[in-house]
């Protein structure tokens, strides 16, 4: 099943008919945002579009088609295979992972149980985030991340939505296939995109995955149980994450992680992570620009820029 078919089967029939007529490259479609009684919005080719009834992309809201309450309900039935209960644990986290590795973010009325999220009901807002693998996108940076059998602790710094997860995924794939055992903590099922326990994305042949596992607990579990050469984790940010990273490195395991930030100086200002940087626990920094997938700079632990012709 190709990407277009994977997406179409999630949509209500009337909406599906319109999408089927769209003259677009589904490999350049990143998000479909659906809100009850609101216009359908697409994130496509680094821009935002509405859709007309004639299946044409437009920036004119007056020409946009809206999704009705019944169409939204039908869409949720397809997404959940007619059983939201089966996805109860994922719903608590605010998303559902579907076949193909696509992730459906959800919002609605949050139901609490002793201050913990029990479930989300009256779901009225979803964001279908299209899974995109870019095999080989890490080719430019791989030479900087290893020295024969030694891996360099690496932090990928990127603004939101600029390709850090895609880059990390391909780094994991390449390191795994290069005979390194990788432990992957995939808290939001976004890197490996597991569906019913099976990775939908290629993360290599020596990668062990903790799916939907909190980052801090996952890093410690992998160190204790799987003897990895490398642990990979996406979107660190809490003090507990910083403490776990320090533990991983002190255990003799390499760490590859991503963090939101505009540049290295931005991350140095972040509580807890500035200390990791000042202690020189990271040996490589990859900075992504605000253009999707573009590498702005690569630095070593002394903040000296390391560049090659391929990266310029």
ABEGO torsion letter per residue (X at the ends): XBAAAAAAAABBAAAAAAAAABBBBAAABABBBBBBGBBBBBBBGGBBBBBBAAGBBBABAAABBBBBAAAAAAAAAAAAGGBAAAAAAAAAAGBBBBBGGBBBBBBEBBBBBGGBBABBBGBABBBBBBBBBBBGAAAAAAAAABBEABBBBBBBBBBBGAGAAAAAAAAAAAAAAAGBBBBBBBAAGAAAGBBGGBBABBAEAABBBBBGBBAAAAAAAAAAAAGBABBBBBGBABAAAAAAAAAAAAAGBBBBBBBBEABAAAAAABBGAAAAAAAGABABBBBBBABBGBBABBBBAAGBBBBBAAAX
